[in-house]
């Protein structure tokens, strides 16, 4: 299993970023995949999930600003992040749980005030 996240960077508060995660080594289209994040001095937290059927769920405080999506043909997971705030600064990871947890390498998002 490989999960390769990209798209992070430095953005001003109020800006947008789109994260991507390229998945390989497993049957992507039948599995739920997620985005997690870990900010400075904070625990890793679930940001959003999307099921094989496209049902989405979000951390409550992020609803309306973040959108998770997937392209099963391209085997890609996405996270559109709008109206970014400094507290969104974190390493963002794509995640898959099969018998064990698989994590991508993380992509850093830094939001300046």
N, C-alpha and C positions, 0 to 999 in steps of 0.2 A: 504494500500500500504506500502510495506517495501522495502527499498533499502539498502543493507548491503555491503559497500565497504571494501576492504582489499588489502593487497599487498604493502602498502607503507613501507618506511624505509629510512635508511641512505645509500647513495651510493656516490662514488667519481665521479667527472666530467668525462664524457666519458662513464660511465657505463649505465646499462639498468635495468629497472624494468617493471614488468607486474602487472597492477592493475586489480582486479576483482570486480564485483558487482553482488551480488545475489539478484534477484528480486522476489517478491511475492505479491499476493493480487490484481493483475490485469492481463489483457490479454497481456502478455509480447510480444507475437509474432506479434501483429498487431500494436504496437506502436513504434514511434521514441523514442529513448533514447539517453542520452548525457553524456558527462563528462564536468564538469566545474572545475575551480581551483581558489583559492584565495591565493595569495602570501602575505608576510608581508607588511602591509601598502598599499596594492593594492585592487582594486575592484575585485569582482568575475567576471571571464570571461569564455566564452565558449571555450572549448578546441576542442571538436569533437562531431559529431552527427552521428547516423546511423539509417536509416529508417527501417521499417518492411521488405522492400525488399532488404536491405543490401546496399543501397546507402549511401556513407559516405561523410562527409564534415569536414573540419578542419580550425582552425585558421591559417591564411596564414603563419605565422612565424614558425608554427610547422609541416608544410607539409614536408614529407620525413623523419621525425624523429619519429613521433607518428603514431600509427595505431590503430584504433578502430575496434572492431569486436564483434560479438554476437553469442551465441548458444541458439537458441530458444527452443531446447529440454531440455536443462539444465536450461533455464531461467537465463542465465548469460551474462553479459556485460563485455568486456575486454578493456584495454588500454595498448598496448605495447609501451614503451617509450625507445628509444635508443639515444645514444650520448647525454646523459643528461648534462645540464649546470646548474651552480649555480642559474641562474634566473628561472629555472624550480621548484625551491623550493616553495612548496605551499601545502595547503590542497586541495585534489582532491575529488570531489563529483560526484556521479552519480545522474542523474536528469531525471525526467519524468514530462511532462506537460499533464494533463488531463483537467478537469475544473479548477483545481488549480495546482500549482507547488508542486512537491514532491522532497525532497532532501534526500540523504543518509547522514550518520553521518560524512562522510569525512575520508580520510586516508592521513596521513602526508607523504609527500615526501621531503626529505632533501638531497640536492646535495652539497657536499663539493668540494671546489676548490683545 
